[in-house]
Structure formats: structure tokens, C-alpha cells
Amino acid sequence: MSERASKLLSELSARTRQVGATAEPLLADMSETAGALRALALLSEAGLTAWTVPQAHGGADCGGLAGPDEVSVRALCVLRSALAYHSGLLDVMLVMQGLGSYAIARAGSQTLKEQWLPRVAAGERIAAFALTEPEAGSDLGGIATRAERRGDRWRLTGAKTFISNCGIADLYTLLARTSGQSGDGGQGSLTMFLVPADAAGLSARRFEVTAPHPIGELALDGVEVDEALRLGAVGAGLELALAVLGRFRTSVAAAANGFARRALDEALAHLRARRQFGRPLSAFQGLRFELAEMDARLRAAELLVDEAAAAVDRGQRAAAEVARAKLVATETASWLCDRAVQHLGGQGVRRGSVVERLWREARALRIYEGTSEVQKLILARELLEGPAGS
């Protein structure tokens, strides 16, 4: 990494930590919707949302970390780790701007890029990514939402679920079936569309999850969109969706590290301050052993994320590196947050305590954007079929 790039990431990390520290108490008692909108406003005021869009389309100058037409994964990881340390809501509102708009940057027309991307980068428009369906999660080939061509328009019918920013988004990049049948694997039969939130026939219904943020399901009842809102070639939607996930998956691991780092800091502070049997908890050998393991596992996860992010920014395929980072970081964060809860005892399970919140927020990361089991399958495939095994 060049000296300029290293300095840029260091400065970005420091600025993001400051934003997170300022925002954390402001968001603590706000409702989901109000908190999400306030979080996005704070992020955009600090210029952080600009890092979710390529420089060529109104995003931040990433100092050579990635090309002007790309989002820097190393920058995303710095941002998400620092934000997650303070607030899961800050983290999700930042990444959704990129996750929901990257397909436009990669495959949209010049008109769509100019219309949407600078406003997403500025936080003026809220983006969402609509892949998951009731019967299609990790298996995108199972997508049933159908898009039928009618002249110069497409008619979309179906349902999406577990869609972050549901109900507050201004646009959805949405994967639909344009040929074939559900379960066909999706190769050549899926297409991506940009669906404005105010499209007739589109409705949103919110539900709650373990770590509260705007999330829910979409119903598409004959939603019509212009041909100009198609993203990429007809039938090329699976490849486009996988490219989006491939660009942003490493940053999930970075967010996990942010949660884990905060949990470790909370555990350290408690064990130093809390006294039992006439001495600090930090004096007990069993707890010292566990702290050492927490630190070592977390540092290993951080190094794996650094490796994967750098590889993706360099344009490498990096399937093994990304899968390894996502698997290890998310599983480590979940374990480490659980141990922090155990260290705090009764205070650890009290609703509203920092470690209780972290425990809830970290859990979902082992599921979304590819479960831990999917990452194991990817990694095993790379080991068996990649260069070393071929």
C-alpha cells in the first residue's frame, strides 16, 4: 500500500470514530425510522456516504485504493469497523447506500448513473438491495419474482423479504426472473432492475428483527418499470447480483470486527473495575486466559479482513480470501460478544446494556450476505478445485 493510501485510511478511520462517538448517544433512544434517518444524515454531513459510490459517479476520491469506477473495499472496511464499534444502525445505514446502488454503478445507463448515484453519495436518496424471497435466500436460482416484458416496459410480480431500508428507501435494485423457472440455478434467467419506491403496485410492510433497523418485505403487484430501468443485459442478473455481493461481503466481516472490538473493550473495563472475593475480576486466571483468547481471535479476524479487502481492491478474484474473512470474523464476533455478556454477568443480559446490544447485532452477520455454511462451501470448493488442487 502506498504512503498516500495508508495515510488516507488512517485519517478516514479517525474521522469515522469521531462521527461514531458523537452519534452513539444521539441515536440511543430514537425509533427505528427516526434513528435510521438521523444516522444517515449524520453520515452524509460527515461526507462518509460518499465512500459507498465510485468516484467517477459522485463518490469520494479513494486515493488510488481502487479505480475511479469502483468502491474501495479497504475504505468500506475501515468505515464499517469504526461505525459498528459505536452503532449497528450507523453501520447498516452506511453500507446500504452502497449495497443498494452498486448495481447501477456497474450496469446502469449513463442517464441512471447521473440521476441517482451523486444523490446516493450525498445521502439525499436512500438505496436498498432486494434479492431475498420467502423461498430464495442463499439460493438465488430459487427466485420466483417474475418480470414480463410488455413493449418498452416490464411488469414485475412477486415478493421480497428481509429487505433492509424497506419502507424508507427511494430506490430498490431488485432481482427478478425474466425466463425459466424457480430452481433453475438462475444462469441466464434473472435480470436486475431499478425500481423507484413510488412505483404503482409496490408496497412495503415492516417487521422486527433481533437488532432493530428498518427491514421488512416488499409486495410487487404488477409493478411496471420502463425498459430504461433495466440494469445490465437481460438474463445477466445473477452475475450482477453476485458482483454486488462480492464487492461488499468483506465489509460484513469488518463490521463484525467492530462489534467484537467494542465487546472486548467493554469486558476489559468491567473486569478491571468489578471486584469479587476481595480482588478485581481481572486478577482471576481463568478470565485472563479467556481475554487472551478473545484478543488473539479478534486480531486474526482483523488480519484476514485486511488481506481480503486488499485482494478485492487489487482486482483479484479472492473468493477464498473473502469467504475466509467472512466466516472467521462473523463467527469470532458472535463468540466474543457472548463471552463479554458472560463476563458482565447479570448486567450483560440487561436490555439496553452495550454488550447485550452487541450480542444481538453480531448474531445476524453469520446469516446475511452468505451464511457461515455457505462460506465453508465456497472455501472448500476453492481448496479442492482451485490452483493448488487442480
N, C-alpha and C positions, 0 to 999 in steps of 0.2 A: 504494500500500500504506500502511495506517495505521501510525503510530508504534508502536502496541502490537504489530501483526503483525510488523513489521520487527525489533523487539526480541526477540520470541518466536523467530523464525527464527535470529537471531544467537546467542541463548542455546542453542537446540537444536543448532546446528552445533558450538559449543564443547563442549557436553556429549558429543555423539556422537564428536567427535575424541578426547576423553579416554578414552571407553569403547574406541574402536578401538585406541588406542595401548597401553592396558593389556591388551587381549585378544590382540593380534597375537602376542606371544611365547608366550602360553599355548596357542594353537591350532596352533603351528608343527609339532609332532611328533605330533599326535594322529591316530588313524584317522578315516576319513570319518564313521562313525556317532558315535563318541565326540566328535569335533570338532564335528559338527553340533549334538548335544545340548548340549554345553558352550557353544557360541556362542549358542544360543537362550536358555540360562539366563542368560548374561551380559547379553544384550539385555533380557530381561524384568526382571532385577534392577534395571537402569537405567531401567526404565519406557519403553523405546523401542518395544517391540512394541505398546504401546497406540496408537501413531500409525498402525497399519495397520487399525484398526477405527473406524468413526464414533463420535463422542462419545455419540450417543443410544443406542448399544448397548454401552457399556462402554469405549469408546476414549478417547483423550486430548482435552482441550479445545484445539481448534486456534485459539483466539483470533480467530475471525472470518475465518480464511483460507478456510474453506469452511463450508457449513451443517452443523448438528449431525447430519444424516443422511448426510453424505459424508466421505470420506477426503480430506485436503488433499494435493493433488499437490505443491504447493510444499514442504510439510513432508517428504513422501516423498523428494523430490529432494535436500533438504538431508541427510537421513539416509543415503541411498544413496551420495551422493558422498563423504561423510565416512567411511562404513564401508568402501566399496570401496578407498579410499586405503590402508587398513590390511589388509583381508582380504576376499577374494571370498566366503569362507564366511559371514562375518558378514552380508555384503550379501544373499546368497541366502536365508539363514535368516530375515532380517527381512522381505523382500518376499514370500516365500511365505505368510507369515501373512495378508497382505492379499489376495494374488492368489487364494489358496485359499478365502478366506472371504467375499469381497466379494459374490459372487452370493447368499449368504444374507442379507447386509445389504440388498441391493437387492430381492430377490424372495422371500425365505423368509417363512414364517409367523411371527407374534409368538412362538409357542412355540419354534420353531427358533432364532430370534434370541436369546431369553433363555437357551436351553440351551447354545448354542455360542459366541456372539460374545464375551461377557465373559471366557470361559476362553481363547479365542484371543488376545484383547487382553493377557491376563496371562501368556501363554506356557505355559499349563497344558495346552493342546491344540494339536497340530501340524496345520496345514492343507496341502492340496495341491490343485492345479488340473489336471484330467485332460481335455485336449482331444485332443492329438496321437495319431494312429494310424499304423500302418505305411504305409498308403496315403492318409493325410489329414493334411497338415501345415498349410500356408498355406491350403489349400482346405478349409474346414470343411464345405462341402457334400459332400465325399467321405467323411464319417464313416459307418462301417458298423456300429459297435456298436449293437445293437438293444435297445430296451426295449418289452416286450409287456405290455399291461395284463391282469391277471387279478383281477377283482373289485376289492378295495381295495388291491391290491399290484401291483408292477411286477417283471417278470423281465428282467434285463439279461444279455446275452450278447455277448462280443466281446473286443477287446484295445486297450490304450492303451500308448503308448511315449514315451520321453523325458519321463517324469513326475518332476519334482523332488520330493524328500521321499518318494519311493517307498520303502515298507518301514518308514518311521518315522512316517508321518502317522497321525493319529487319524481324519481325515475327508478325503474326496475330493469336490470339487464336479465333477461328471462330465457331459459332454455325450453324449447318446445319441439314436438315431433312433427316433422313435415313429410315423413314416409315411414313405411314399415310398421311393426307392431311392438308394443311394450315387451321388453325382454330380449330384443334382438341384438343387444350389445351397443347400439347407438351409432355404430360406424356408418356414416353416410345418410343417417335417417333423422338427425337432430339439427336444429338451426337456432341461433341466438337472435333475440330481438330486443330492442329498446322499447319499453312500454311506459309511457308517461302515467303518473299516478292518477291523473284526472281523466283517463280514458274511460269512455262509457262502457259499462259492464264489468268493470274491475272493482272489487270490494275487498276490504281488509277486516279481519277480526283478530284482536289481540288475545294472548293468553300469557300466563305467568310461568317462568322457569326458575330454577334454583337461584341464579344470580340475576336479579331483575334488570331488564332493559327492554326497550320496545322490540317486541318479537311477536310473531303471530302467523296467520295463514291468509293466503290470497285465494279468492274465487274469481275465475275468469269465465264470464257468462257471455260468450260471443263477443269478446273484445276485438275491435277492429283497429289495425295499425297500418299505416302506409308502407309500401314496399321500401321507401327511403329509410325506415326504421329497422330494417333487417341489418344485422351485424355479421359481416362475413358472407361467405358463399352458402347457398342452400345445401344442407347436408353436412356442413363443416362445423356444426355447433359443438359436438363432443370435443373435438380438438381445441376449440377456442375456450370452452369451459375448463378443460384440463390445463391449458396455458395460464388461465387466471389463477387457478388453484396452485399451480406450480410456482408462480411468482410470489404468492402471498403465504404459502404454507410455512415457510421457515419463520416468518414473523409470529406465527402462533406459538412456536417454541420460545421465541424471545419474550412474549407476554407471560408465558409460564414461568420463565426465569425471573421476571419482575415480581410476580406473586410470591415465588419461593424466596427471593431475596428479602422481601418485606417480612415474610413469616419468620425467617431466621433472625432478622434484627429484633422482631418483637419477642421471640423466645429468649434471645440473649439478654435483652433488657429485663425481662421478667425474672430469669434465673439469677441474675446479679442482684436484683432488689429484694426478691422474696426470700424470707428466712423460715426454715423449718428445723426443729430439733436443735435450735441454738446456732445455726450457721446458714449461710446463703445456699440456695439450691444449687448454685453453680459449683459448690465445693464437692458435690456428690459425684463419685467416679462414673457411675452408670450414665448420668446425664451428660457428663463431659464426653464420654465415648460417643454418645448419640449426636452431640453438637459437632464433633469432629466429622462424623459420617455425613451429617447434613451439609456441612461446608464442602466436603470433598465431592459429593454427588452433584451439588449445585455448580461447582466450578467446572466439573466435567461437562455438564449440560451447556454451560456458557461457552465453552471452547468448541463444542460440537455446533452450536448455533453460528459462532464466528466462522467456522470452516464452511458450513453450508451456504451462508449468506454471501461470502466472498466468491464461492464457486458459481453461484447463480448470477451474481453481478458480472462475472467474467464471461458469461455466456455458455458455461459448461452445462451438460445435461444434468448432472448432480443428483440423479434420482436416489442413489444410496445415501449420499450426504444429507439430503433433505429429510428422507424417511428416518434416518438415524437420529437426527436432531429433534424432529417432532416427537418420535417415540420416547427418547430418553428424557427430554426436557419436560414433557407433559406428565409422564409417569412420576418423575422426580418431584415436580411441583406438588402433585396430589399427595404423595407420601410425606413430603416435607411439611406441607401445611397441616396435615393430620398430626404429625409429631408435635408441631407448635401448639396445636389445640390441646394435646395431651400434657404438654409442659405447663400450660396455664391452668390446667385442672378445671374447676367449676367456671372460672372466668372465661375459659376458652370456648365453652359451649353456650355462653350467654349471648342471646341475639343482639347484634349490634357491636360486639367486640371486633377488633380488627382481625384477629386470627379466625374467628368464626366466619366473617365475610370472605376472607381469603380462601378458606376451605371450600366454601360454596362456589366461588368464582373459578378456582382452579379445576374443579371437577369436570366441567363441560369441555375443557380443552382436550381431554382424552377421547372425545367423541367427534367434535365438528372438524371439518376440513380433512377428513380421513381419520378413522378411529385408530387406536393403537394396534388393533389386529390387522387393519389394512396396511399400516406402516410395516408391520412384521412381514406381511406377504410381499410387499414391494422390496424390502431389504433382502429377503430370502431369494427372490427372483434375481435380483442383481448379483447376489453371491454365486448363484448356481448357473446363471446364463450370461453374466457379464464377461468382460475381457479375461478376468482371472480364471473363470470356469469354462471358457469356450475352447 
